[in-house]
Structures are given as C-alpha cells and as structure tokens.
Amino acid sequence: EVQLVESGGGLVQPGGSLRLSCAASGFTVSSNYMSWVRQAPGKGLEWVSVIYSGGSTYYADSVKGRFTISRDNSKNTLYLQMNSLRAEDTAVYYCARDSVGSYRHVVTAILYYYYYMDVWGKGTTVTVSS
Amino acid sequence: AIQMTQSPSSLSASVGDRVTITCRASQGIRNDLGWYQQKPGKAPKLLIYAASSLQSGVPSRFSGSGSGTDFTLTISSLQPEDFATYYCLQDYNYPLRTFGQGTKVEIK
C-alpha cells in the first residue's frame, strides 16, 4: 500500500527548531518529487517546499533560508528541518508525493509537463508559541 | 507570483444539486491546474489534474474544465460525502505553486 506517515511535530518556542519526518511505504522517495504543504489553523493550504528526484530543492519565500528539505534514501524518508521558527509557522504540515505527466500541444507540438500531488500523509501539527 | 482566486468562498447546496466552483488565475496558466478536496481534520485529496483529467478512483460526478485563466470544478449531483472544502492549485509556475483560498461546500 502506498502511504506517507509524518511525525516530529510539537510545541516549540519562537526562534526554536524542529525536524519533521515523513516515512514512505509502497514507493521510493528518491525516485519521486516530494513536497511539504502546510495549513495554518482555520486557513487554506500553502505549498512550502519540494525536493526533486535529482536532489534539487525549492522553497516558498515565506520559509526560504529557514527551512531545509532533505531525504534519507536508506530509510525511504523525507525530512523538513525548520529553524528560526515564528508564530506564523504554526500549522499542520503535510508531506505529499508529486507525480508528473506530459502532453503535447496539438498545434505547436511542444511537450508540456504537469504536476499533481497524488499521495498525502495525514499531517503533523507544529505549534510555535512561548 | 501567480494569484489564484476562487469563487464563491462558500456555498450552501442540497444533496442532488449541481455545484460549480470557479478558479481564476492572475495570468494564463495553460491547463496546469488541479483540484483538491479536503474534509475537516483530514489531508487533501486529489480530484482533478491537468484541468480536466479525473484522478483514478474519483467518482465521475466530479469534472473539471477550463484553460488559460478561467477554470471550473463541477459536481453534477452533490452527495452527502461531498460536503468539504475545495482548493484549486496551479502548477504552471512549478515548483512555485499557489493554491486558491478554498471554497467551502455546506449543507443547505
């Protein structure tokens, strides 16, 4: 069964650090693009970060320089290291698998790619408060 | 950054109703758009990708359409299990994706 299970959330003081884990089963993390998405209490969804299968990483401006996404291939696990935490980082954090498809434009014949998050974990809660 | 605007923010509907949710992009995004359903306390679930492709296992009463800047998610006959919040997500600017603010579908 394809599954993602997050862990590592908790209560942390402003300025503190936390590392979230996302253990995968049924597929290989290193062969996929993997993302973190968060949701503040009562708010909408916000994309946070992605790691490509090749290892490239990208971040939302709101976390750039503070958060680091990584993976451990031997453990088939994704991580999110969160430093310099702020109250506005309080949220449920979800990990998700990004799948990729492609289509060729009927007129120009240009090949385009599309992406979608087809497997999600149940989330882990991070609370930043003194 | 590409902004995604959903409308309405919430709606009330009855079982059996046809429901339409709209998502508008601040610039053209081809058909690089997905729709996700989220129930309270649960993770989002993928419904539609590439604007109109139905994810495996998703009931056929869900459909998506649109291209460029204007997109629509339609539920042809609302079922009790469809009461949830729906989000659009653009991947035109991948990996820098943006969600719409969400549309909450409530029971009338």
Interface residues (C-beta under 8 A of the other chain):
Chain A: Y33 S35 V37 G44 L45 E46 W47 V50 Y58 A60 Y94 G101 Y103 Y112 Y113 Y114 Y115 Y116 M117 D118 W120 G121 K122 G123
Chain B: R30 N31 D32 G34 Y36 Q38 K42 A43 P44 K45 L46 Y49 A50 S53 Q55 Y87 L89 D91 Y94 P95 L96 R97 T98 F99 G100 Q101 G102
